[in-house]
Amino acid sequence: RPQHVGLVLAWAMLYALFDGLQAVWTEDTIYFFMDFTIAKTPLVAVGLTALLCAIFAIVCALSRCKQRMLRKEPAPPAMALLVDHPED
């Protein structure tokens, strides 16, 4: 459901926090793109977060399409695929 995007983002932020703490304590990073000693890491984090949100939106839209196809409803406008309706 689209309203759960906050949970997905919270999971990603918590993972980044724990990865950062682990890197500070052990001086060993798990992933090269999460190496906090590199100045570009915040830009990479923003890019990965945007990618995560885009993938989540695509999955929500595809799930909505599947629901509509199973119910054989007419296709709505494109933005309506991302809006959750109470009858679901």
N, C-alpha and C positions, 0 to 999 in steps of 0.2 A: 504494500500500500504506500502511496506517495507520502503520506504524513509520517512515515517511519524514517525518512531521510535523516532526521536528527539522530536517531540511534546508529545509523550507518556512519555518520560523521563522528559521533562520539567514540565509536569503536576505533575508527582510524586515528583519531587524536590520542586516545589512550595507548594504542599500540606505538605510536610515534614517541610518546612520553616515556614509556617503558624501554623502548629501544634506545632512546637518548640517555636515560639513566644507566642502562647496562653498558653503553659505550663509554660513559664517563667513569664508571667504577672499574671496568675491566680494560679500558683503553683499546677495545677491539669492537669495531662496528660489524653488524650482521650483514648489512647491505651497503654497497658502495654509494648508492644515491642517498643514504641517510647518514652520511658521515658529517657530523656537525662541525668539524674543523674546516670544512670547505665553505667559502663565502656564498656560493650559489645554492646551497642546500635549502634555504627558505623558498627560493623560486621553484625548486624541484618539488617541494612539499605543496606549494600552491597549485602547481600543475597537476600533481597526482590527485589532489583533492578535487580539482575541477574535473579530471578524468573519471574519478569515482562517482561524482554526482551525475555526470553525463551518462555513464553506464547504468546507474540506478534509474535515471529517467527513461532510458531506452527500454530497460527491462520492465518497468511499470507500464509503459505504453504498449509493449508487446503483450503483457499479461492482460491488459484491458482489451486489446484486440481479440485475444483468445476468448475472453469472457463473452464479448459481443458476438463472435462467430458461433460459439456454442449456443447462444440464445437466439441467433439469427436476427439480430437487430440491425437496422440501417447504420451505415458508417457515419460517425459524428465529425464535426470539424477537427482539425489536427490538435489544437490545444485542449480540447475536451478529453483527450485520451489521458492526460496527466491529472485530471481532476477526479477525485473520488466522489462517488455519489452515495447517498445514505441507503438506497435500496439494496446495495451489495451485501 
